[in-house]
Amino acid sequence: MANIKSAKKRILVTAKKTERNKAIKSKVKTMIKKVDAAVASQDKELAKANLLVAVAEIDKACSKGVMHKNTAARKVSRITRNVNKLA
């Protein structure tokens, strides 16, 4: 365990940020799974609706620094491509 006051604070701050990042990443993964499920069931309207929500969540994660911008762009590109294949 840390002895220095600043090291103890860093442990607490890191734990809080880790929980926040984990929650945001989990939400992004859930939204992507919803889009994939809609694509698998060939439901165009549901897929498009879920795509908008998923892109918004990915953009939020990117803006908060949880996800790198290129990773976010890649994920958006892949799910958009899958939805556009339905049309």
Phi, psi and omega per residue, in radians:
M1 nan 2.598 -3.111
A2 -1.242 2.528 3.110
N3 -1.771 -0.548 -3.055
I4 -1.416 2.461 -3.070
K5 -1.025 -0.759 -3.122
S6 -1.164 -0.583 3.117
A7 -1.201 -0.661 3.092
K8 -1.116 -0.710 3.118
K9 -1.135 -0.735 3.138
R10 -1.049 -0.669 3.116
I11 -1.077 -0.779 3.139
L12 -1.144 -0.772 -3.121
V13 -1.120 -0.744 -3.141
T14 -1.110 -0.708 3.125
A15 -1.101 -0.722 -3.139
K16 -1.149 -0.764 3.135
K17 -1.159 -0.644 3.128
T18 -1.084 -0.762 3.121
E19 -1.092 -0.751 -3.136
R20 -1.103 -0.816 -3.127
N21 -1.104 -0.698 -3.127
K22 -1.096 -0.743 3.137
A23 -1.118 -0.749 -3.118
I24 -1.167 -0.770 3.121
K25 -1.089 -0.693 3.136
S26 -1.102 -0.739 3.135
K27 -1.117 -0.711 3.113
V28 -1.082 -0.794 -3.137
K29 -1.087 -0.706 3.127
T30 -1.083 -0.769 -3.130
M31 -1.136 -0.681 3.109
I32 -1.131 -0.701 3.109
K33 -1.107 -0.643 3.108
K34 -1.125 -0.713 3.100
V35 -1.119 -0.788 -3.133
D36 -1.091 -0.673 3.122
A37 -1.141 -0.710 3.119
A38 -1.152 -0.677 3.103
V39 -1.142 -0.729 -3.134
A40 -1.113 -0.594 3.137
S41 -1.535 0.085 3.086
Q42 1.074 0.529 3.131
D43 -1.684 1.724 -3.034
K44 -1.119 -0.804 -3.072
E45 -1.130 -0.787 3.124
L46 -1.139 -0.674 3.130
A47 -1.110 -0.751 3.138
K48 -1.157 -0.712 3.128
A49 -1.125 -0.783 3.134
N50 -1.192 -0.543 3.114
L51 -1.083 -0.769 3.140
L52 -1.066 -0.752 3.137
V53 -1.154 -0.753 -3.111
A54 -1.132 -0.741 3.133
V55 -1.105 -0.700 3.115
A56 -1.094 -0.748 3.134
E57 -1.149 -0.701 3.124
I58 -1.132 -0.732 3.122
D59 -1.119 -0.679 3.095
K60 -1.101 -0.776 -3.137
A61 -1.085 -0.678 3.128
C62 -1.164 -0.754 -3.102
S63 -1.212 -0.474 3.132
K64 -1.496 -0.054 3.092
G65 1.488 0.169 3.134
V66 -1.340 -0.552 -3.061
M67 -2.266 2.465 3.091
H68 -1.204 2.618 -3.065
K69 -1.108 -0.593 3.124
N70 -1.247 -0.635 3.081
T71 -1.114 -0.775 3.120
A72 -1.068 -0.784 -3.136
A73 -1.091 -0.695 -3.140
R74 -1.127 -0.771 -3.137
K75 -1.119 -0.765 3.120
V76 -1.084 -0.748 -3.126
S77 -1.073 -0.765 -3.088
R78 -1.167 -0.798 -3.111
I79 -1.249 -0.580 3.092
T80 -1.139 -0.723 3.125
R81 -1.079 -0.721 -3.141
N82 -1.133 -0.706 3.130
V83 -1.183 -0.711 -3.115
N84 -1.181 -0.411 3.088
K85 -1.146 -0.463 3.131
L86 -1.181 -0.562 -3.024
A87 -1.233 nan nan
